Amino acid sequence: MIEKTLDELKERILEEAEYVDIRPYSHNIISLYLREIDKRFGKKITNEIIEECELEILGWHKWTGKVK
């Protein structure tokens, strides 16, 4: 299996973000990419991606270390 680079994952997230609330599974796909980033690169990088892709306005939140 060939793993995607961080840039490839970010690009895919940006592509899917355009279709949130339009296509049925866009939220799920973005969440899967974010989980992969978290697993491979850590929470700091995941938070950076959430910020850079402006995902907070679409409902995602950065990891603060606190459980709500």
KAJOCOR-V868375 format. One record per residue. RES is the residue in three letters. SS is DSSP state (a for helix, b for strand, c for the rest). Layout:
res=RES ss=SS
res=RES ss=SS
//
This chain:
res=MET ss=c
res=ILE ss=c
res=GLU ss=c
res=LYS ss=c
res=THR ss=c
res=LEU ss=a
res=ASP ss=a
res=GLU ss=a
res=LEU ss=a
res=LYS ss=a
res=GLU ss=a
res=ARG ss=a
res=ILE ss=a
res=LEU ss=a
res=GLU ss=a
res=GLU ss=a
res=ALA ss=a
res=GLU ss=c
res=TYR ss=c
res=VAL ss=c
res=ASP ss=c
res=ILE ss=c
res=ARG ss=c
res=PRO ss=c
res=TYR ss=c
res=SER ss=a
res=HIS ss=a
res=ASN ss=a
res=ILE ss=a
res=ILE ss=a
res=SER ss=a
res=LEU ss=a
res=TYR ss=a
res=LEU ss=a
res=ARG ss=a
res=GLU ss=a
res=ILE ss=a
res=ASP ss=a
res=LYS ss=a
res=ARG ss=a
res=PHE ss=a
res=GLY ss=c
res=LYS ss=a
res=LYS ss=a
res=ILE ss=a
res=THR ss=a
res=ASN ss=a
res=GLU ss=a
res=ILE ss=a
res=ILE ss=a
res=GLU ss=a
res=GLU ss=a
res=CYS ss=c
res=GLU ss=c
res=LEU ss=a
res=GLU ss=a
res=ILE ss=a
res=LEU ss=a
res=GLY ss=c
res=TRP ss=c
res=HIS ss=c
res=LYS ss=c
res=TRP ss=c
res=THR ss=c
res=GLY ss=c
res=LYS ss=c
res=VAL ss=c
res=LYS ss=c
//
